[in-house]
Amino acid sequence: MFSHRTALVREPNALSQALARRAASGLSVLDLTVGNPTRAELPYERDGLLAALAAPAALVYEPHPFGPLAARELVAAMWDELGFAVDPGRIVLTASTSEAYSFLLKLLCNPGDDVLVPAPSYPLLEHLARFECVGVRPYTLAYDGAWFVDVASVRAAVGPRTRAILVVSPNNPTGNYVKRAELNALAELGLPILSDEVFAPFPLARPESAARSVLEIDSVPVFALSGLSKLAALPQMKLGWITVGGPEPLVEEALARLEILADAFLSPGAPVLAALPRLLALRKTTTASLQARLERHAARLTEAFRDTTVTPLPIEGGWYAVLRLPAVRSDEAWALGLLEDEGVLVHPGYLFDFEGPPHAVVSLLTPEAPFEAGLARIARYAERATRGAPGARSNGASQA
Ligand SMILES: Cc1ncc(COP(=O)(O)O)c(C=O)c1O
């Protein structure tokens, strides 16, 4: 009766089961996977945000497929600050970045086609593609002291039905920005590029070679994705946007087709659209505090794991950190051990398709106290787990 695309594994994995057992026994957890900024003890301009949502325009329905021009002009003004002159007519407002992906996959792919996705990366990409009856073909993000796009693996991944290349910059969870040279190499393949830039406003050690946006490319159709979820730490407001770039006739055709798609949904709600100027102005209190936390936590990682068997990998930007762990057990076993023996919750690397040695992913959004205590416990646990174990220090990571 039901479609293949919704036939996903639903049984809780070993880690979720262990977490449920802990909760049932009343045991506490130091959660280092906090991804929801509204639950991360960040300061919000509560009164101002609530007042903004009560604007009289919230009561008026004026549907436009791409969203009201005034709201798109605000997005265009942010592009201007980044040095890109973007016509608001090339901006499409959506309910979220996820919805933006779904529109773009509908725009570019027929059922049975596929898109190239980075690995390791954001696990939702595979699901979002699957829901459009689109397959994914992974290309490799490799690590040699820094993460980079293995361009040869991108070329090798292209198949007869490949319709687009997906890029996440900076990537979740490896934190690397796509570099200008990498983007140029991808563009040479002639496929449209979808670039998820939701974490771009959160640089940590952003190299000069990083592209500012996929909009730097003009030889193929490009689609930059972002939204309030990360930019303003307001995922509950449900507003994202697509910015279209590339060769003129293809941009026009893409916009004409996106208009039909967006017109069928008219997703963004009037309250968030009316509130947008205030939401963007008021975000600074929250994002300044968030950025300071990301920077403190990134520095703390180096301290916490100095002279230990755990290697925090360098982070160029974004909200996540990757820990490379000694190759004495799988990353699932590491995550289970940390939870059961130390009460620390991390994401196991396999969720993101890491290759090679075991990895754990922690969120830099985690509030101060649990983050600090959690890192100390990970370091202690790793010492205990690897003491005397052969290969404990040969985890393959650069110790530099
Ligand atoms: C890379 C990436 N893109 C998009 C999103 C989701 O954005 P939205 O809430 O706008 O759908 C996330 C959320 O974690 C993400 O990590």
The ligand as a Gaussian input file, in Angstrom:
#p B3LYP/6-31G(d) Opt

LIG

0 1
 C       23.776000      21.221000       6.541000
 C       22.391000      21.535000       6.984000
 N       21.499000      22.036000       6.110000
 C       20.239000      22.327000       6.471000
 C       19.814000      22.134000       7.763000
 C       18.381000      22.403000       8.136000
 O       17.980000      23.651000       7.842000
 P       16.413000      23.987000       7.895000
 O       16.021000      23.995000       9.338000
 O       16.368000      25.338000       7.264000
 O       15.705000      22.953000       7.096000
 C       20.680000      21.608000       8.699000
 C       20.211000      21.354000      10.075000
 O       20.902000      20.862000      10.928000
 C       21.994000      21.299000       8.308000
 O       22.861000      20.766000       9.177000

